[in-house]
Amino acid sequence: MWLIKEVFYQRKRHYLTITAICISIILVLLVNIISGYIIDNVNYSFEQLGLNINCIQLLKNRKDNWIDFIIEDCRIEKYSRYNKKQERDYKIIGCDSDLSQVFTFEFESGSFLNKTSNMYNDNQVVIGNKLKHYFNCYQIDESININGITFRVVGILKKESRNLYEEFDDCIFVFNDYVTDYNHCGLYFVSESRFDDRYLNEFLGKDNYLFVDQSQTKESLNSLLKLIRNVLMVLSFVSVGIAIISLVNNTLNNIYTRMKEIGIKKALGASSKDIYIQFILENMIIFLIGILISLIVVFSVVKVINISLKNKIAIDLSDNVKYIVLILTAGSICNIYPAKKASEITIIETIKNREFS
Amino acid sequence: MIRLDKVVKKYLIGSKELLALNYLDLKLEENCFVAIVGVSGCGKSTLLNVIAGYDDIDYGSYYFRDENVNKFSEEKKLELIKSIGVIFQDFNLLDYLTVKENILLATRYMKGKNDLQQIIFKLDIADILNKYPNQLSGGQKQRVAIARCLITNKKIILADEPTGSLDNENALKIMEIFEKLNNEGISIVIVTHDINIATRCKKIIRMENGRVVN
């Protein structure tokens, strides 16, 4: 109790130090928590959308059956061709029903029809959720007109459906060769192991195609996010360093303003060790108060952010405790010097400084 | 109890050497009530600091209860400081502690505690226990400082100008307290330049130029 009284008695500078400590700890914890959340979510999204799905998109028109060659040469078993065409208000993706074997689609109603289905024919489409308003088509088996051709809707996708490459809300999936823009034709395929793109370079020509490897994309994105996270963590720890320097500076200044107190205590029998421990404990209390306030602020901020998030941010205490312990240890170590200085002051020094007698 | 043989204490002021204690000899008996008088700068306060164990001597010997203080380790020196109570002109109370907390402050660093209630009664400070030093008069502050010495059962009290900041009435009250304490077996050594205060003591020691002259 006395110690807390000693910490707060007429030491307004402590409040500034506590503020500096709070800001730096809040920075460290928020950077750690939020960047961790972003990285986890990116990974989760990749896993949800399929990590082993690759895409080859042709950039220059070819007349040969390049997809068939690749499938045969690379022994690809699960694949789907596609052909895209951007219209004014929607995008048409020409595909076959195998697309549903590569990607998982979530339907509001209906589904992709297999070639084996009795109902399958070329004039059927699946539409993105937004387009049901555009075509005024709210249930399956209704007909819509695209550029003068009538199609029967066999499926309406759920709102915000997407794969790694595009959002489907404004897409129409057509099961025939209606799409003729071969500059945007390509192949989705499943590859359990890493796909060697040297073959593609030789076969299609280096600048004639675009190859997207999901796991590679994930790794690049992850390393970029981790780099950003590390830079932010370093900056946060710089602010912790500044807060610690401010505390050390404050304690050093305090020694001279507190000479009378040190002198009185030593005259009453306090040993140098007692004074040393007192200064160390005082600084630890300042740090603990800073940590406590920071935790309250961080929990509140996360709670507020969570209101607007679908996937809530979870605070992993064990992950953050190590940073708190690290900051507390660094603060305590840095305060050894001023505490030692304070403990070395003799009664006679305080008398000569006229602070004591 | 206390014996100083040819004690020398020098201070450097700039490049000039000042002899604060000049081959000083002094002997203080158990249960003494002594006033040390002299003009300003004659070495009274330095002598007090040496006896209290706050300052080291440059030459000579200081014996406390027949033990040579010059040869004391840091721990033993701390024991010496703990066994002697010192009262200052400026009271030296901690402003952020109440009277009660100021009195009990010494018990944080020392084992053995006298009965607080008895001391409070003896010094008539019961009604100011929860006040802070800035709410007290000079006389009250000095009584609190004395109470702080008594709480840890000190057998020697050194007082450096204890009445210097007090009016006559309060100064006499403090001297009455010292007389009572001396009658109870506590040795009192007072440094003063007020001859009226000094004459209340059983013995007067006069100092001049760092030496005892009378």
Interface residues (C-beta under 8 A of the other chain):
Chain A: W2 K5 E6 Y9 Q10 K260 E261 G263 I264 K265 K266 A267 L268 G269 A270 S271 D274 T346 I347 I348 I351 F356 S357
Chain B: S45 N49 A52 Y54 D55 L78 I81 K82 V86 F88 Q89 D90 N92 L93 L94 D95 Y96 L97 E101 L105 A106 R108 Y109 M110 R148 T152 D160
